[in-house]
Amino acid sequence: MAAGNWKRLWVMAAACAAAFAAQAAYPDKPIKIIVPGVAGGSPDVLTRLIGNELSKKLGQPVVIDNKGGAGGNIGIQALVSAAPDGYTLAYGNNATLTTNEFLFSRLPYNPQTLVLVGGIATTSSFLLVNNNVPAKTVTELVAYGKKADKPLQYGSGGIGTTSHLGAELFKTKMGLQSAEHIPYKGSPQAMGDLMAGSLQFYFENIVTAAPQVQAGKVRALAVTSKERSPQFPDLPTMQEAGVPGFVMNAWGGLVAPPGTPRDVVMALNTALNDVLKTPEIIAQLDRMAFKPLGGPPEAFKTLADSERAQWGAVVKASGAKVD
């Protein structure tokens, strides 16, 4: 064989060996996780908790990068613009993986092309009323709303949030179409007006609403999960309280850019599952009213696809649009 051919073969072999070595060494530098929201919010707190433990499992620093705005779209747009090498990930949730495609006329990414690495955790919400509302049960709230002189008002943390869409589903199932939606820029403002009596009811995540419930500032009528909350075992589920088929959870997990190699995805998924099985993490998630998800990437995709079908229909029926 000619010397030139041998040289070309040697270069190709060296390149393949280098590529294999680089792949086998993953990760060999810091990993960035984009949180499509502000610092201090539930997704941020959850991602930092998991990221810290992932760093220990993977042997590399995990850096959290907050990129809020446009319902999470800005953060996910930054993700899809990154190299698909496993060194840039993002926290994907109900909004960015399911409902945003129905709420926005144009998305800067296709949620169904994202690579889902694995689910992190899920939590549910309370159906809350202010203390002036005479209803002590969900059915009493419905009856009160139908007999009231003027429509009940309910708040949300913004158009398309779980607090908004959960109320839309509740209205449809219970014939409370007259109830009026009052959107806010965030859940703290909505909770403030609920406590002040300006709003009659409101769906809010257990993790953020629990202090107000425990302090007696608002009253919880039910939880939106399929099973009762371990933290509030005396509260019925919405289904137990008379709302058939009503289940609503907030959930999230790690996602990667389209084209991320399968072996890198599985390395991340294995590390994530190891973290979620750690007793300390399980205990911390429980204190925050979160339930670990875990499982293979396919389980996370199945969850996202199921939620997309359910809540896409709710968005369409409500006519909700962000832009």
C-alpha positions in Angstrom: 0.0 0.0 0.0 1.3 3.5 -0.9 2.7 5.6 1.9 0.0 8.2 1.3 -2.8 5.7 1.8 -1.2 4.4 5.1 -1.0 7.9 6.3 -4.6 8.6 5.6 -5.7 5.4 7.3 -3.6 6.3 10.3 -5.1 9.8 10.5 -8.6 8.3 10.3 -7.9 5.7 12.9 -6.4 8.3 15.2 -9.5 10.5 14.8 -11.8 7.6 15.5 -9.8 6.7 18.6 -9.8 10.3 19.8 -13.6 10.6 19.2 -14.2 7.3 21.1 -11.9 8.4 24.0 -13.7 11.8 24.2 -17.1 10.0 24.3 -15.9 7.4 26.8 -14.6 10.2 29.1 -18.0 12.0 29.3 -18.2 14.2 31.2 -14.8 15.7 31.3 -15.8 19.4 31.8 -18.6 21.3 33.7 -22.2 20.8 32.7 -24.6 23.7 32.5 -28.3 23.3 33.3 -30.6 26.1 32.0 -33.5 26.9 34.2 -36.2 28.7 32.2 -37.3 30.8 35.1 -36.1 33.2 37.8 -33.8 32.3 40.7 -35.7 31.2 43.8 -38.7 29.7 42.0 -39.7 26.1 42.5 -37.9 24.9 39.2 -34.8 26.8 40.3 -34.7 25.3 43.8 -35.4 21.8 42.5 -32.8 22.0 39.8 -30.1 23.3 42.1 -30.8 20.5 44.6 -30.5 17.8 41.9 -27.6 19.6 40.2 -25.6 19.6 43.3 -26.0 15.8 43.7 -25.4 15.2 40.0 -22.1 17.0 40.3 -21.0 14.4 42.9 -22.2 11.5 40.8 -20.6 12.7 37.5 -17.4 14.1 39.0 -17.8 17.5 37.3 -19.3 20.9 38.4 -22.9 21.4 37.5 -23.7 25.1 36.8 -27.2 26.5 36.9 -28.0 29.2 34.4 -31.3 31.1 34.9 -32.9 32.3 31.6 -36.5 33.4 32.4 -39.0 35.0 30.1 -41.7 34.2 27.5 -43.2 31.3 29.6 -39.9 29.5 29.6 -39.4 29.7 25.8 -36.2 31.9 26.0 -34.5 29.3 28.2 -35.4 26.4 25.9 -34.4 28.4 22.8 -31.0 28.7 24.4 -30.9 25.0 24.9 -31.7 24.1 21.3 -29.0 26.5 20.1 -26.3 24.7 22.2 -24.1 21.8 20.9 -25.8 18.4 21.4 -22.9 17.0 23.4 -24.4 16.6 26.9 -22.8 19.7 28.4 -25.8 21.9 28.1 -29.1 20.7 29.5 -32.3 22.4 30.7 -35.1 21.9 33.1 -38.2 21.1 31.0 -41.7 21.2 32.6 -45.5 21.2 31.9 -45.2 24.6 30.1 -42.2 24.2 27.9 -42.8 20.6 27.0 -46.6 20.5 26.6 -48.8 23.6 26.8 -46.7 26.3 25.3 -47.1 24.9 21.8 -50.8 25.5 22.1 -50.6 28.9 23.9 -48.1 30.7 21.6 -48.7 31.3 18.0 -45.0 30.6 17.3 -42.5 28.7 19.3 -38.7 29.2 18.8 -38.3 25.4 19.2 -40.1 22.2 18.5 -40.8 20.5 21.9 -41.2 17.1 20.3 -37.6 17.2 18.9 -36.1 17.8 22.3 -34.2 14.8 23.9 -35.8 13.9 27.2 -33.2 12.7 29.6 -35.4 11.8 32.6 -38.1 13.0 35.0 -37.0 14.7 38.2 -40.1 15.2 40.3 -43.8 16.0 40.4 -46.1 17.9 42.8 -49.8 18.7 43.0 -51.9 21.7 43.9 -54.5 22.8 46.3 -57.9 24.1 45.4 -58.0 27.1 47.7 -60.8 29.5 48.8 -60.6 32.7 50.8 -61.8 32.5 54.4 -65.0 34.5 53.6 -66.3 31.9 51.2 -68.8 29.8 53.1 -68.0 26.6 51.2 -66.2 23.9 53.2 -66.1 21.3 50.3 -65.7 21.4 46.6 -69.3 20.6 45.9 -70.4 23.4 48.3 -68.1 25.8 46.4 -69.8 24.8 43.1 -73.2 25.2 44.6 -72.2 28.6 46.1 -70.8 29.7 42.7 -74.0 28.8 40.8 -76.2 30.6 43.3 -74.0 33.7 43.8 -75.4 37.1 42.7 -72.2 37.7 40.6 -69.7 35.4 39.0 -66.9 34.0 41.2 -63.5 35.3 40.4 -60.4 33.0 40.4 -56.8 34.0 40.0 -53.8 32.5 38.3 -50.1 33.1 38.1 -50.5 34.0 34.4 -52.3 32.8 31.3 -51.5 29.2 30.5 -50.1 28.3 34.0 -51.3 25.2 35.8 -53.4 27.5 38.1 -55.2 28.9 35.1 -55.7 25.7 33.1 -56.6 23.7 36.2 -59.4 26.2 36.9 -60.6 26.0 33.3 -60.8 22.3 33.5 -62.7 22.6 36.9 -65.2 25.1 35.4 -65.9 22.8 32.4 -66.4 19.7 34.5 -68.6 21.4 37.1 -70.6 23.8 35.0 -69.1 27.0 36.4 -68.5 28.7 33.1 -69.5 32.0 34.5 -66.5 32.2 36.8 -64.1 35.0 35.8 -60.3 34.5 35.3 -58.1 37.2 36.8 -54.5 36.6 35.6 -51.5 38.0 37.6 -47.8 38.3 36.8 -47.0 35.6 39.3 -48.5 33.5 42.1 -47.5 35.8 45.0 -49.8 38.5 43.8 -52.7 36.1 43.2 -52.2 34.5 46.6 -52.2 38.0 48.2 -55.5 38.9 46.6 -57.0 35.5 47.6 -56.1 36.1 51.2 -57.5 39.7 51.0 -60.8 38.3 49.7 -60.7 39.8 46.2 -60.6 36.3 44.7 -62.9 33.5 45.6 -60.8 30.5 44.6 -57.4 29.7 43.2 -55.4 26.6 42.3 -51.8 26.8 43.6 -48.9 24.3 44.1 -48.8 22.7 47.5 -45.1 23.6 47.9 -45.8 27.4 47.8 -49.3 27.5 49.3 -48.7 25.2 52.3 -47.5 27.9 54.6 -50.7 30.0 54.1 -52.9 26.9 54.5 -51.1 25.9 57.7 -51.3 29.5 59.0 -55.1 29.6 58.4 -54.8 32.5 55.9 -56.7 30.5 53.2 -58.6 27.3 53.2 -57.8 24.2 51.1 -60.7 22.1 49.9 -58.9 19.4 48.0 -55.6 18.3 46.3 -55.3 17.8 42.6 -53.2 14.6 42.7 -54.6 11.1 42.0 -53.8 10.1 45.5 -54.0 12.1 48.7 -51.0 14.2 49.7 -48.8 12.6 52.4 -48.3 16.1 53.9 -52.1 16.7 54.0 -53.7 13.3 54.4 -57.1 14.6 55.6 -57.7 16.6 52.4 -59.6 14.7 49.7 -58.5 14.5 46.1 -60.5 16.4 43.6 -61.9 13.1 42.3 -62.9 12.1 45.9 -64.5 15.5 46.3 -66.8 15.1 43.4 -64.9 16.2 40.3 -64.7 13.2 38.0 -61.4 12.6 36.2 -59.7 15.7 37.6 -56.0 15.1 38.1 -53.4 17.9 37.7 -49.7 17.7 38.6 -46.8 20.0 38.0 -43.7 18.1 36.9 -40.3 18.6 35.4 -37.1 16.9 34.3 -33.9 17.2 32.4 -33.9 17.7 28.6 -31.1 18.0 26.1 -30.7 19.5 22.6 -31.9 17.5 19.6 -29.2 15.1 18.4 -27.6 14.4 21.8 -26.0 10.9 21.6 -27.9 8.1 23.2 -24.9 7.0 25.3 -24.5 10.5 26.8 -28.3 10.6 27.5 -28.1 7.2 29.3 -25.1 8.3 31.3 -27.0 11.3 32.5 -30.2 9.3 33.1 -28.3 6.7 35.2 -26.8 9.4 37.3 -30.1 11.2 37.7 -31.8 7.9 38.8 -29.0 7.3 41.3 -29.6 10.8 42.8 -33.3 10.3 43.0 -32.9 7.1 45.0 -30.7 8.8 47.6 -32.5 8.8 51.0 -31.4 12.4 51.7 -32.8 13.6 48.4 -36.1 11.6 48.9 -36.4 13.3 52.3 -35.7 16.8 51.0 -38.2 16.3 48.1 -40.8 15.1 50.6 -40.4 18.2 52.7 -40.9 20.3 49.6 -44.1 18.2 48.8 -42.4 16.7 45.7 -42.5 13.1 44.6 -39.5 11.7 42.7 -40.1 10.6 39.1 -37.0 8.9 37.7 -37.1 6.0 35.3 -35.8 5.7 31.7 -36.0 8.5 29.2 -39.0 6.7 27.6 -41.0 7.0 30.8 -40.5 10.8 30.8 -41.5 11.0 27.1 -44.7 9.0 27.8 -45.6 11.4 30.6 -45.0 14.5 28.4 -47.0 13.0 25.5 -49.9 12.1 27.8 -49.9 15.6 29.3 -49.7 17.2 25.9 -52.8 15.5 24.8 -54.8 16.3 27.9 -53.8 19.9 28.4 -53.6 20.7 24.8 -57.3 20.0 24.6 -58.0 22.2 27.7 -56.1 25.1 26.1 -58.0 24.8 22.9 -61.4 24.6 24.7 -60.6 27.6 26.8 -59.3 29.7 23.9 -56.3 30.8 25.9 -53.5 32.5 24.1 -50.4 34.3 25.3 -49.6 36.2 22.1 
